[in-house]
Amino acid sequence: MTSGRSFATLVALAGLAAPVFAQAADDISRELLADAANRSSLSAAAGGGWEKGAFFISDGGANTLTPYGFSQFRYLMNLRDEDSAGDQDDFTHGFQARRTRVGMKGTVWSKNLSFDILGEFSRSSGTFGLLDAYAQYKFENNMTIKWGQNKVPLMREETVSDTRQLTVERSTMNSVFTQGRSQLVQVGYQGETFRGWAAFSDGLNTLNTDFNSGSEADYAFTARGEFRWGKGDWKRFDDNVSWRGSEYGGMFGAAVHFQDGGETGGTSDTQVLQATVDASMEGNGWNLFAAAVWRNTDSSGSDADDFGAVLQGGYLVSDQCEVFLRYDGVFPDDDSGGDDFHTLTAGANYYLSPESHAAKFSADVQYYFDAEDNAGIISPSTGSNLLADTEDGQIALRLQMQVMF
């Protein structure tokens, strides 16, 4: 009897509570639907995807984020005279993860305020290190200001991206005179046919140095100007390739750099003055590039004038296959303690997708006419596949597969 009354009581309570639960469920349902609609609205206003060859994330306004990166994987073969390399080392070969880099770039607060942070895994140790870390603001009058770590605007061969080179690797000449990366503040201007930059920095090749580093200069200034003519726009000169169907266009550039040291915080008493000129011409599937550089180095009573030159060209024999040829030379001053050094490079690129560097296979052969040991300002480099030797006639083969995202 008691259990019957209890059951009846529970049924009555459930009947009384049902409308309350129904109303609560209805309220919750409406809240969930409103939340879902709000999230859908936010998702539509924001979003992400693939645009202009890159992934992106956006809040629908000024804040954007684009992850990017690339890998360059190589097989290398090197032949040297056995008198300089030893009987067991005249033939050297193997694989190399030349460059493996990942980065993030985008805009924040305003579409005119951009940033770029890029790092690289070391090919010898696998450790991750910082390369680029800068921000830039673009004004309405085509002026820009950049601050952070990046390459100063000096050698054009160096400022063209690693992924957009004509050959597998930049020239030996560039490796001698390159600006590398530095911490800087830079202003720029870009018009229809002229653009230019001026930078104040820590000096050439001062990647990841602190402000009290002895490897920095007391001060350094760099200025570069470029003038273009013909068809197309500035973007066509972001690489060293001219796709089939392109109309004729050209660009002339000149730059100067000066730095001095020895007056602050342990810096060396070294003064460097460097100047370079270059010209690029492109047409229907063909390209030509030439550059010359002079550098005066005054250090500890030694005053040396070193010179360098490069000439290269490429031609697309089909929409996807390109052949190229390059000569470069380094001409040291007698005070630099070395002989002239000449290199000839020949090879080909195969673009898996026409008019895209995203996936390409490259192969080239280099012939080093002179002994590395006799060129005072030349250093061995596994990246260039130039190994130490005391005899001339070193031959280097490079095969590379590049993938970008």
N, C-alpha and C positions, 0 to 999 in steps of 0.2 A: 504493500500500500504506500509505504513511504517512498519507495523507488518510483512508483507511478506518479505521485505528486511531484517529485523532483524532476522527472522527465517532462511533465506538463509545464512546470515552472520554466525549464530551459527553453521549451518550445515558445512559450509566451515571451520570454526575454529576447529570443532570437527574432521573433516577429516584430517586437518593438525596435530592435537594433537594426533591422534590415534597411529601413529607409535612411537611417544615419550613415550606414556603410555605403549604401548606394550613392548618397550625396557626396560622401568623401571620395569614392571611386571616380565619380563624375568630375569632381574638382581636380583630382590628381591627373585624370586623363586630359583635361583641358590644359593643365600646366605642362604636361609632357608634350602635348601637341604644339603649344606656344613655344616651348623651349626648342623643339625640333625645328619649327619654322624659323626661329631666330638663328639657330645654328646653320640652317640651310642658307639663310640670307647672308650670314657672315662668310660662309664658304663660297657663295657665289661672288661676293664682293672681293674676297681674297683669292685663294686658289694657287695653282702651280701647274707646272707642265714642262713642255719643251718648246722653245722659241729661239729662232736665229741660231740654231746649232748648239743650244745649251739648255740644261734643266734650270728651272727657277722656282722660287717660292715668293709669294707676294701677299701683302695684307690688303691689296686693292688700292693702295695709296703710294706714298713715297718710300715705304720700306720694302726692299727686295733683297733676296739672297740667292746667289748662284754658286753651287759647288762645281768645281772643275778640276781637271788633272790630266796627266798623260804619262805614258810609259814608252821608253825607247830601249829596246832589247837588241843586243848585237852579238854577232859572231865576228871575231877578229883573227887575222892571220898576219904574221910579220916575218919577213926574211931579211937577215943581216949578214954581213961578211963574217965568216967564222973567226977571222983574225981579231975582230973587235968584240965579238959576242962569246967566243969560246965554242968548242966543238959541239957541246950539248945544247947551246942556246941560240944558234943561228936561225932556227925555225921555232917560232913561238905562236901558239894559237889557243883559242878558248872563247867562252861566252862572257858577256858583260851586261849587267843591268845599268846602262849608261846614265839614264835619268828616270827617276820615278818620283813624280811630284803631285801633290794635291793642294788645293787652295779654296778659298772662299772670297767672293767679291759681290758687290751690290751697292745699294744706296740706302741712306738713312736720313730721316727728318725732311729731306728735300731730294727731288730727282737730280738736283745739281750737285749734291754732296755724295761722292762715291768713295768706296774703300776697296782695298785688295790686299789679301794676306796669303802668301804662298810659301810652302815648305817643301823640303826634299829629303828623301831617304838616301843616305850615303851609299855609294856603290861598293865601298870597301868594308864598311862596318854595319850598315843597315840602320844606323842611328838617324833620327829625324832632326833637321836643323832649319832655321828660319832663313828665307831668301828675301822676299818682298814683304813689306808691311807699311802701307802708306794710305793716305786719304787725299782727296782732291776736290776742290770746289770750282765749279764752272760758273762764271759770271755771264750776264746777258750780253756783254759786249765782246764775246768770244775770247775773253781772257780767262786763264785758269791759275790756281795756286795749288801746289802739291807740297806735302810734308810727310816725312817718314824715311823708310829705307827703300831704295830703288837704284836703277842705273842712271848716272848722270848723262846728259845728252851730248855724247862725243862721237864715238865710232859707230857709223851706221850699221856695219855688219853685226856689231854686238847688240844694237837696239832692236834688230829684227828678231822675233821670237825663236827660241830653240826648235819649235815645231814647224816653222815656216821657212827654214833654210833651203837653199837649192841643193847643196851637197849634204852628205851625212853629218859633217861637223864643220864649224867655222874654220877659216884658214889659219895656218901657222902664224902668218903676219898678225892676224887679229889677236891671237893668244899672247903675243909679245907686247902689243900696244893697247890692249883692252882696258876699258875703264872699270870693269867689274861693277860691284855695288857699293853704295855709300849711304850714310845718313845725310839728308839734304832738305833744303827748302828751295822750291823751284817755281818760277812764274812762266807762263806760256801764253801764246797767242796763235790762233789759227784763222786765216782768212781764206778766200777762194783760191788764190794762187801762191800765197806766202804764209809760212808759219815759222815760229821760232820759240826758243826756250832760253832761260838764264837761270843758273843754279848756284847756290852757295852751299858747300858741302865739307865733309871731313877729308876729302882727297880721294885719289884713285885707289880702287881695290881695298876698301876698308869695311868689308862685310862684317856685321855683328861686333864692331868694336865699341868699347865704352868711351866716354868723353875724355878720359885721362889716358887713353892708350898711346903708347909710344909709336905705334905704327901709323897714326894719323898725322895729317899736316896741321900747321897752325891755322891755316885757312886755305880755301880752294874755291875758284870761280870757273864756271864752264858756261859757254854760250854757243848755241847752234842755230843756224837759219837754213831753211829749205825753200826753194822756188820750183814750182811745177808748171808744166805746159802740156798741151794736147788734150785728148779726151780722157774721160773718167774723173775720179775724185781721189782724195788722199788715201782712201782705204785700199786702193789697188797697190800701194807701196808698203802695206803691212807685211808683205812677203816678197820673195824673190822670183815669183812665178807669174807668167802672163798666160791666162787661159786662151784656148782657141776661140776665135771670134772677137777678141778684144781689139779695140782701135789703138792707134799709136798714142803714146804719152811718155813723158819723161820728167825727171826730177834732178835738180842740182842741189847739193848740200855742202856746207862748210861749217867747221866748228873749231873753237880754240879753248884750251884749258890751261890754267896757271895755278900752281900751289907752292907754298913755302912753309918751312918748318925750322925748328931749332930754337924757338923763343919761348915756348910754353911746355909745361908738363911732360918732359922727357921725350919730346918729338925730335927726330933726327934733323940735322942741319942740311936739308936737301931741298933744292928748288927745281921744279919741273915745269917746263913750258912745252905744250904739245898742240899741234895744229893738223887738221885733216881736211881734205876735199874729196867729194865723191859725186858720181853721176850714175843715174839709172835710166835705162830706156827699155820700153816694153811695146810689143805689138801683137799681131795675130799669132799667138802660140810661141813667141820667142821673147827672150829677155837678155839684156846685157847690163853688167855692173862693173864699175871701175872705181878704185879709191887709192889715194896716196896719203901718207902720214909722215910727219917729221916730229921728232921729240928731242929737246935739249934737256939734259940732266946735269945739274951742277951740285956735286956732293963731295965734301971733304977735299976740295982742291982739284977734283977731277971734273972736267967739262966735256961731255960727250954729246955728239949729234948723231942720232940714229934715224934711219929711214925705212919705210916699208911701202909695198905696193901690191895690189891684187887686181886681177882682171878675170872675169868669169862670164859665162853665157850658157843659156839653156834653150832647148827647142822641143816642143811637143810633137812627136811623130804620130801620135793619135790622141784621142781625148783623155787617155789614161796613162800613156807612156811618154816619158820625157828623158832626153839625154842631155848631159852637161859636160863642160870642160872648164877647168880653172887653173890659172897660174898665180902664184904669189911668191914674193921675195922679201927678204929682210936684209938690210944693208947696215951693219953696225959700224960705229965710229971706231977708230983704232984704240981710243981710250976705253972702249967697252970690251976690248980683248977678244975679238972674234972675227971670223971670216963671213962673207956673204952666204946666205942660205936660201936655196931655191926649191920650190915644190911644184909638181904638176899633178893634178887630180882629174880623173875622168870617171864617169859613172852614169847611172840612170835611176829614175824614180818611177814607181808604178802606183798610181792613185786608185785604190779599190773603188772609190766613188768619184766620178769626174768632178773636177773643180772643188775638191775638198781635201784638206790635210788630215781629216779625222782618222783615217786608216790608210797608211801607205807603206810600201816596201821600197827601200833604197839600197843601192850597192855602189861602191866606188873603189878605185885603186889609186893609191898615191905613190909617187916616185920621188924620194928625197935625193936630190942630186949631190948634196954635200954631207959631210960627216957632222953629226950633232955635236960631237965633242969639240970641234973646231969653231963653232959659232957661239961666242961668249954670252949672248943674251937669249939664246935658245935653250930651253929645258926639256928633258924627256917628259912625255905626257901619254898615259894610257888612254885618256879620252880622245886624243888625236891619233892614237896608235903610232906614236913616235917614241922609239925606245933608244936607250943609250948606245952609242957606237962611236968608233974611232975611224971608220972607213966610210966612203961615200957609197951611194947606190942602194939605200935601204928601200924596200918595197913593203907597202902596207895595204891589206885588203880589209874592207869593212862592209858587213851586211847588217842592215837594221830594219826592224819592224816597229812601226810607230802606231800607237792607238791613243786617241784623245776622247775625253768625255766632257 
